[in-house]
Amino acid sequence: MKPVLSLRGISKSFPGVKALQGVQIDLFAGQVTALIGENGAGKSTIVKVLTGIYQPEEGTIEIDGKPVRFATAQDAQRAGVTAIHQETVLFDELSVAENIWLGHAPRTRLGLIDRRAMRAGAQRLLASIGATLNPDLRLGDLGIASKHLVAIARALSTEARVVILDEPTAALSHKEINELYDLVETLKAQGKAILFISHKFDEVFRIADRYTVFRDGQFIGAGAIADATEGQLVQMMVGRSVDQIFPQRSHNIGPPVLTVVGYNHPTEFADIGFTLHRGEILGFYGLVGAGRSEVMQALFGITTPSKGAVRIDDQVRVIRSTHEAIAAGIVYVPEDRGRQGAIRGLPIFQNVTLPSLTRTSRAGFLQLAEEFRLSREYTQRLDLRASSLDQELGLLSGGNQQKVVIAKWLATKPRVIILDEPTKGIDIGSKAAVHEFMAELAAEGLAVIMVSSEIPEVLGMSDRVIVMREGRIIDEVTGARMTPETLVRAAAGLAEAA
């Protein structure tokens, strides 16, 4: 059987990052191909290449054996490639029919939108996938599962031959997931070639015919699901060489500093409880949507949990704002440093001293010399590379911006520092500097929480690792159990290997 769509030797780079390196994938009519890989494997990038959002620097895309080029998303759509994402890109204020036909509605002979034909066409498309929705309903009045049906009907309205389902079950109930499985079978029966992206192995083995594994932006292997086991796929996902050398640490762990008990949020996480010790680096690992960042944002007062308690040195602290978190000695370095961690238009020294204005002012007036002294002290410790402390933050590299954000919070002299994806998007040299400094912080007695999607980083830097899945703590991994396979199995909801 010849594939409907083939990718060969696809490469795509971003500043400092090789997102895809010569990858390949084949999609066949009437079959589901599961694209498998941990966070950062290149799955999202390949979807954007397939849908014309990104153009590859190398490689070829073929449909029915003929080379094609997707310069725009419209090119991909015209070629019959469409994607349905975890969060549907539809318009709540429009009707079901209007969403299905938006941008390519049927027209009358006078060139006006033919609403009767649009409604009839929407009914026909919905019926073809077993959906009984009223085309006149306002989309905003529908649930998530029904919106997915509308998104799929919209995809079919463009005569799609290739349908990409990107984490489609993330927000669905058990009943809705089973209905989606039935829908996938319907699409297969219609001869659609389906690319299915999921972190959930039970889903992959339930509906996929074939698999393709990416790791670190590279193609690792492909084959028939019937010939594969969970253990083999896990090994393919994580069996990378660790080309980073992590700093040696003394692991002088002291008494508990932070204790979290029964932390709950109505929509993000439940039953979160753990203890963090002086001088410890506690890793948090999980797949996309596991709830790790949401827990950390609650601990820093960005969001408010519905119940639960936080103790600092056995003293219960109420954290309802970032001000109260800082007062309790907790600081948070976010994953999105550009939007949440710093102000790009301000100079370095003002970014560093922003949370410490009471220390750098007298009688309500800022002392410029004190601001420079404080910012110099902490940026030098992090080996910041900049022309001067007057330089705008936005002109620095990603790694140096990260150092400024870390310096800003260290200047507040915290007890607990939360680092959310601390080395994401920065080069190897800057990663090594951040790792070295994390080790120094722990050695000085600071309690460190590190959220990371990079397994070598989690294992190389952490004393213990807490694994989260779907808003809950699934496992706490220590000692000999701290292996890539253990982390991936727990994060994916697989039983522990015998």
Stockholm file with secondary structure:
# STOCKHOLM 1.0

chainA/1-498         MKPVLSLRGISKSFPGVKALQGVQIDLFAGQVTALIGENGAGKSTIVKVLTGIYQPEEGTIEIDGKPVRFATAQDAQRAGVTAIHQETVLFDELSVAENIWLGHAPRTRLGLIDRRAMRAGAQRLLASIGATLNPDLRLGDLGIASKHLVAIARALSTEARVVILDEPTAALSHKEINELYDLVETLKAQGKAILFISHKFDEVFRIADRYTVFRDGQFIGAGAIADATEGQLVQMMVGRSVDQIFPQRSHNIGPPVLTVVGYNHPTEFADIGFTLHRGEILGFYGLVGAGRSEVMQALFGITTPSKGAVRIDDQVRVIRSTHEAIAAGIVYVPEDRGRQGAIRGLPIFQNVTLPSLTRTSRAGFLQLAEEFRLSREYTQRLDLRASSLDQELGLLSGGNQQKVVIAKWLATKPRVIILDEPTKGIDIGSKAAVHEFMAELAAEGLAVIMVSSEIPEVLGMSDRVIVMREGRIIDEVTGARMTPETLVRAAAGLAEAA
#=GR chainA/1-498 SS CCCSEEEEEEEEEETTEEEEEEEEEEECTTCEEEEECCTTSSHHHHHHHHTTSSCCSEEEEEETTEEECCSSHHHHHHTTEEEECSSCCCCTTSBHHHHHHTTSCCBCTTSCBCHHHHHHHHHHHHHHTTCCCCTTSBGGGSCHHHHHHHHHHHHHHTTCSEEEEESTTTTCCHHHHHHHHHHHHHHHHTTCEEEEECSCHHHHHHHCSEEEEEETTEEEEEEEGGGCCHHHHHHHHHCCCCCCCCCCCCCCCCSEEEEEEEEECSSSCCSEEEEEETTCEEEEECCTTSSHHHHHHHHTTSSCCSEEEEEETTEEECCSSHHHHHHHTEEEECSCIIIIICCTTSBHHHHHHGGGTTTSEETTEECHHHHHHHHHHHHHHTTCCCSCTTSBGGGSCHHHHHHHHHHHHHTTCCSEEEEESTTTTCCHHHHHHHHHHHHHHHHTTCEEEEECSCHHHHHHHCSEEEEEETTEEEEEECGGGCSHHHHHHHHHTCCCCC
#=GC SS_cons         CCCSEEEEEEEEEETTEEEEEEEEEEECTTCEEEEECCTTSSHHHHHHHHTTSSCCSEEEEEETTEEECCSSHHHHHHTTEEEECSSCCCCTTSBHHHHHHTTSCCBCTTSCBCHHHHHHHHHHHHHHTTCCCCTTSBGGGSCHHHHHHHHHHHHHHTTCSEEEEESTTTTCCHHHHHHHHHHHHHHHHTTCEEEEECSCHHHHHHHCSEEEEEETTEEEEEEEGGGCCHHHHHHHHHCCCCCCCCCCCCCCCCSEEEEEEEEECSSSCCSEEEEEETTCEEEEECCTTSSHHHHHHHHTTSSCCSEEEEEETTEEECCSSHHHHHHHTEEEECSCIIIIICCTTSBHHHHHHGGGTTTSEETTEECHHHHHHHHHHHHHHTTCCCSCTTSBGGGSCHHHHHHHHHHHHHTTCCSEEEEESTTTTCCHHHHHHHHHHHHHHHHTTCEEEEECSCHHHHHHHCSEEEEEETTEEEEEECGGGCSHHHHHHHHHTCCCCC
//
